[in-house]
Amino acid sequence: MFVGGEPLLEKHALFQTVGYAHRRARAEDKTVDVAVYTNGTLMNERIIEWANETGVSLVVSLDGPPLVHDRKRIYLNGRPSSRIILKNIHLLMERSAQPVKRVRAVACDRGSMVPLHRYFLDLGFNEIHVQPVYDEDGISDSMSGQEMVDLLAWYRDRLLEGTVLGVMPFEGFLERLVHRRRAVTSWYPCTAGRSALGIGPDGRIYPCHHFLEEGRFQLGHVQQGLPGIEARRPFFRRVDQREPCRSCWARHACGGECYHRAATAGVGYTGVLPEVAGTASPSSASPWRSSPTSPPPALTCCAGWRPRISRPRPPTNGPSPLRTWGPTSHEPERARGRRRA
């Protein structure tokens, strides 16, 4: 997975690295899956052809319709970026050979969850992940538990009408039920430090890509080789060893608090933010009802969310990465045909 900044600013290095990975994988009789996260400004026809040839998944970061996206996603000269990005997204939908079209966003305003998902679906995306923003003060109040319940009801309706669609984090729960015949499978919130690592452009190694350039979490350097299990062990912990996660009914559906979110908010690497530390009886709400009551805090706050931090990053030649998220309501500029089962 290549993230930024903007990976396509170094497209030649990207091409070479992906080619090398595929050659090494073939030599070992293995396969390698590659995803490139892009703001879409440089996602032209040549990039899409390269992705088709190499099996690379292009994941678009988009804040929403132009009214939302252009609040902060502007070029260095102040020009809005949504026009060129939407043009490139339409090209992606027409030319990409990948069956899964993926988008990532961060919600900042209350009431934006269902409208954002509806907008992305109408653009042609069929894997959607919208996250709440967080910083040193914790999670913003941009997303309520009731919004997650409303989103799940909307997602249920799309599935029942035959739309092929993945909505995070719910898709993960359904996959566990379908493929493993059970929902209780998560002992950790993610693979950080265990089977995944983040590597910065300077070769420094971190528990995951969220920690890049945060020196106190550095695990080593690629020139010294990958860190062994003992060096990585402090950077992951089972959910039944974390408080108060161990007493939460949804602990194995969730896996525990995001390490980076906890560390950023100052509650410790394996801590839990106060606003997500509630427990509840699973019978207090059913997300599959049309008019559910308030959902369990563990479901609405922890389960599967991997929120994105709101820290600023250095400007690039593309749109500014500083963001403001989501209106209270919006409609798509252009509807596109939906993929059906």
Phi, psi and omega in degrees: 000125178252125180234173182228205007039208181232105183303328184287352172293336178242055188295326181292319175295324178296313179302315182295318182294316180294319177299317179297317180299318179293321180295316178296321180296317179297323180295333180260009182057045179231174174237157178230132176260134184233134173235139177240119178272126185222148175281356173090350184290331182252011184276077183266187183297322180296319179296318181293321177297317177299317179297321177296318182292327186256357181073023181279137176267122177268119182252119187265131171267118184218131184278343183142201179293169185307322180303326180270310188300320186277005174299313182231345181276076183238158174286168182298336178272006178090357182285136179293155186251351189296326184298311181290325181293315179296323176299316180289327176295317178298322176295319178300316181296327182279325191252339186291137177271353181285128180291334181259121177254116194248139178224146177233141181210166175234129179270135179239332183254141177297146178084008186261352190297303181295314177301321178297315180295321178296319179297313181295321178296318180291336173287340179118358179286141178235010165225117189234130177227109178247130186236156173280149179276151177214160177207203182297340179269002180102203181279137176291166180270029184283348185219124180260164176298322180296326177297322178294323177294317178297320179295318179296321177296319178296317180297316178303316181296322179295318180295319182292333178274359175098010179284130176278108190205138172244126177239120178280144002270001188295326180302321180297320178296317181294322179298320179296320180293318185284313188271329182250358179061026177198159179256341184269092184223347189265119173259347182223156180287336183194190181262008183305128177080338182266291180242008179221146176221157174252134180237123180282169181296342178268003177092358179285146187250139182225167180300325175200176185293339178294335184268002183305136178071011173257095193302328183291348179252012181292136182256347182155201181219146183299331179291342178263001183089166180287142181293144179283176186298323181293324177290331181271344187302323179294351186256015169208150181210140180294149184295331180279004175249008181245141178253140356271017183303324187299338180257007181274137181295334184260017188300324183270351169277334186260307182096352178111173182295145174299127182300317184290321178298316180296315181295320181295321182278000174082021179255012179096153184303319181253020179279185180223133178295142181303325184287349178242012188267017181279159172233157182203159174284135180297342180278356183287346178198153173235110182299346183268359176279156181288326180230072184285161172277185181302132185281163177299138180305323182296325180288318186277342187247323185258311200303101173083351180288136171231076189295159181258137181286154185259017183292145177286151175238160180302143181294151175237188177286347178267195181299151177298137178281356177289136194228151165228139196242134159063127172275175177284335175200148176195162177233152181293149178288323182217130178272142178238159179297142182264145179285131183247153176289000000 
